[in-house]
C-alpha cells in the first residue's frame, strides 16, 4: 500500500461521495437523464474504480493486470477535463464533428482497398515467398518484407496499408516488379494517386474546414454564455431596484446606493434611456404630490 495508491483511493472516495450527493439531491432518474453523457460516465468510471481498488486491497500483492486496469481507469477520468480546459474542449468538439467524416471516408478507403486487394491477389498471388531466386539481391529481400504480399486477402490489406503510409513503398514496388515485369509499377502508382493524392487530401481539407467551423461555434457559445451572465446580472439589479423602491424610503435608498460595493451594476446604468425618463418623470410627479399634500 504505497502513498500513491492511498492518494488515488482518496480521490476515488471523494468522487464517489460527490456522485452520491448528486444522486441523493437530484434523485436517481433525474441524475441519469439530466446530463446523460457526463453523469453516466462519472457513475460507471467511479464504480469501476471503487471495485478495482477494493479488489487491490483484498490481495497482499495485487496482479499486474489489476494494477494496470486501475491506472487506466484513473487516466480515463482525465477525459472529464475536456469540458473545462479550452484546448481540450476544442479537440473533443472537433473529434465529435469529424466522426461522420471519418466514417464516410473510412468506407471509401475500404472500397478502394477491396478493389486493389482483389486485383493484387490475381496479379501477384503466390509470387512473393522466401527463397524466390528473383528477389535475391533486392532491397525487398534485404529488408525481409516477405510478409507484405498478395498471397491472401488479409495480407493484401496489410500490404496496401503499408503503401498508403508510404513506408518504403518504392522498395515494396521494386520487389513485385522483380518477380513480374516493370509494367506492374502502374498498379502501385495508381494506388498512390487515388489514395494518397485524392482521398487523404480530401480528408485533410475536411479536417481543416471542420476545425474552423468548430472554432467559430465555440466562440459563439462563449459569447452567448457571457450574454446570459450579463442578462442575469441585469435582471438581478433591476429586481433589487424595484424592491428598494417598494420597501425603502428615499433616504434609505440613497444610503443603500452609497453603500453598494465597487463594481456592482447600479439599476440606473442597466436601464434604457426611455426607462430612465419614465423614472425621472415618476420621481418629479411624486415630489409634486408631496408638496400638494403639505
N, C-alpha and C positions, 0 to 999 in steps of 0.2 A: 504494500500500500504506500505508494510514493506520494510526494507532495502534489505533483501534477494531477494524479488520479483524484486526490481529495478536492482539488480546485475544480476539476471537471465535474465531479459529483455534486459539489456545492452549486455550480452553475445550473446543472440539470434540475436540482431540487428547487432552485429559485424559479426557473421557467415552469416547472410543474405547479408550483404554488400560484404563479401568475395565471396559468390556464385554468386552474381550479377556481380561482376567484372570478374569472370571466364566466365560466360555466355557471357558477352559483348566482352571479348577479344577472346575467342575461337569460339563463335557462338553457338547457341542452339544445332545444330546437332552434332557438334564435341564435345561439352561438354557432350552430352548424351551418345555418343559412345566411347569416349576416354578411360575413366576408368568407365565402366558401373556400377560396384557394388558400388564403392566409391562415385562417383558423384551422382548417383541416390539416394543412401542412404542419402547423405547430403541434397539433394534438398527436398526429401519427409519429413525428420525429421524436418528440419528448417521451412518448410512451415507449418507443423502441429503445431510447437511451436509458430510461429507467430499468427496463427489463435487462438490457445488456450489462448495466452497472451492478444490478443485483446479482446477475449470474457471475460476474467477475468477483464479487465479494464471497460467493459460495466456494470458489476454488482457492486452494492455497497458492497455486501457480496457474494463472489463467492461460488458456491456449492462445497461441498467436493469432489464430483466425478470429477469436472473440475480441481480442485487443484491437486488431485492425478494423474490425467492424465498428467497434466503439469509436475509434478515431475518425473513421469515415462518416459516421453519423454526426459527430461534432463538427466536422468540416462542412457537412451538408447544411447545418444550421446557419452557416455563414451566408447562405443564399438569401436569408431574411434581410441582409444588409442592402440588397438591391433596391429596396424601397426607400432607403434613407440616404444613400450616397449617390450624388448626381451622375458621375460617370457609369457606375454600375446600373443605375436605373435606366440610363440611356442604352446600355448594352443589352439589358433584358428586354426593353421595348423593341430594340432593333431585331433581336433574335425572334421575338414573337411575331413581328411583322414579316420576317423573311421565311418563316416556316412554310407558308403556302408556296412561295417561290422555290424553296429547296425541294419541296415535294414534286412540283411540276417539272423542274429541270432534272431531278433525280429520275423521274420516269423517262424523260427524253434520253438521258445518258444510258439508262437500262436498255432502251430500244436500240440505240446505236451500238452498245456493247454486244447485244444479242446478234445483231446483223453481222458485225465484224467477226465475232467468235464463230458464227456458223460458217462464214466464208473461210476463215483461217483454219478451221478444222478440216475443211475439204481441200484446201490448198497445201497445208503444211503438216497435216496429221501423220504422225509416225516417223517424221524425218529427223526430229531432234531427239537424240539419245546419247548416252555416254559411250564412247568408243567409236563414234562415227568418224571415219577417216577424213571426210570432207571438212570437218571442223578442226582438224589438227592445225595448230599454229595460229588460230584466230583469237581475237580478243574475247569472243564468246566462250571458247573452251578455257582460256586462261582465267577468266572470271568465274568459271563453273556456273554458268547461267542455264544449266540443263533443265532446271525446274520451270523455266519460262518457255513454254511450248504450247502447241495447239493439239496435243495428242488426245485431250478430252476437253469437255466443255468447261469445267471449273478451272483447269489450267489455262484455258484460253482467256477467261475473265481476269485471272491474275496477271497474265502477260499484257493484256490491254490496259490494266490499271498501271502497270509499270511504265508502259508507253505514255499514258496520259500525264503522269507526273514527271515525265521527261528524265527518267532515271537511266542514263546511258542508253537511250533509245537507239542511237546510231550503232552501238555495239550489238544490241539485240537484232536490229535490222540486218547488220552485216552477217550475223550467224545464219539467219534464214536465207539470205542471198547466197551464202556459200553452199548450202545444201540444195538450192534450186537454181534459179537464174537471176540475173541482175534486174530483170523487169519486175521481180517481186517487190522491189522498193516502192512501186506505185501503191501497194497495199498500205504500207506504213506512212508514206507521205500523205495519202488521202485521209487516213485516220487522224494524223496530226492536224491537218487543216480543219476537218469537221469538228473535232473535239476541242483542241486547244485554241484555235483561232476563231471559232464561231461560238460553240456552246459555252465555254468557260468565260469568254469575253462578254457574252450576254449576261451571264451570272454576275460578273463584276460590275457591269453597268447597273443592273437591278439593285445590287447591294449599295452602290453609291447613291442611287436615286432614293432608295428606301431610307438610307441614313439621313439624307437631307429632309425628307418628309417627317421622319420621327423626331428630328431635332426641332422642326417647326411646331409639331404637335406638343412636345414637352414645354417649349417656350410659351405656347398659348395656354397650356394648363397652369403654368406658373403665374402668368398674368391674370388668369381667371381666379386662381386662389388668392392672389393679392387683392383683387377686386372684391371678393367675398369677405375677406378680412376687413377691408376698408368700409364696406357696407355694414358689417356687423358693428364696427366702432361707431359709425354714423347713427345707426338705429339706436344703439345704447345711449349715445349722447342726447339724442332727441327725446328719448323716454325720460332720461334724467331731467331734461329741461321742462318737460310737461309736468312731471311730478313736483318739481320745485315751484312752478307757477301755481299749482293747485294746493300744495301743502304749506309753503313757506310765505312769509311776508316779504315786502320789498327789502327791508333791512337785512333779513336773514339770507335772502337770495344774493344780495350784494356781498355779504360776508362769505357765503359759500363760493362765490366766483373768485374772491381774493384768495381763498384757501385751496384752490384747485392746484394739484401738483403740476410741475413743469412738464410739458409735452402732452398734457391732456387736451383733447379736442373740445373746444367750447361749442355750445349749440349755435352761437352766432356765426361761428366760422363754418359750421356744417349746413346752415340754412341757405336757400337760394335768395337772390335779390328780391323777388316778389314776396317770399315769405318774410323777409326782414321788413319790408314796407308794411305788410299787414300787421306784424308785431308792433312796429312803431306807432301805427295808427291806433291799435288797440290800447297801447300804453297812454297815448295822448287823450283818447276818449275816457280812459279810466281816471286820469288826473282831472279832467273837466267835471266828471261826475262827482268826484270827491269835493271839488270846490263848490259845486252847486249844493251838495248836501251840507257843507259847512254854512 
